[in-house]
Amino acid sequence: MLIPLSQTGFSGPSLLVCAAIWLFFAGLWTAGLYIARRRYAKYSRVLQGAGVDWPPTSSLA
């Protein structure tokens, strides 16, 4: 976001636009983490119900 700011100047409105864009993408990233963790938990329960040990324990340890 520094490139558009350096081209337009560090004025109040341009800072607000860049902050809004940054917050939007931060929200998308947070939503992606939330969805991924929910899916991981769901599939972990499915695998445990099927008797699958995942991730497999290392036999070398």
Secondary structure in CASP SS format (residue, H / E / C, confidence):
PFRMAT SS
TARGET T0000
AUTHOR 0000-0000-0000
METHOD secondary structure of the structure
MODEL  1
M C 1.00
L H 1.00
I H 1.00
P H 1.00
L H 1.00
S H 1.00
Q H 1.00
T H 1.00
G C 1.00
F C 1.00
S C 1.00
G H 1.00
P H 1.00
S H 1.00
L H 1.00
L H 1.00
V H 1.00
C H 1.00
A H 1.00
A H 1.00
I H 1.00
W H 1.00
L H 1.00
F H 1.00
F H 1.00
A H 1.00
G H 1.00
L H 1.00
W H 1.00
T H 1.00
A H 1.00
G H 1.00
L H 1.00
Y H 1.00
I H 1.00
A H 1.00
R H 1.00
R H 1.00
R H 1.00
Y H 1.00
A H 1.00
K H 1.00
Y H 1.00
S H 1.00
R H 1.00
V H 1.00
L H 1.00
Q H 1.00
G H 1.00
A C 1.00
G C 1.00
V C 1.00
D C 1.00
W C 1.00
P C 1.00
P C 1.00
T C 1.00
S C 1.00
S C 1.00
L C 1.00
A C 1.00
END
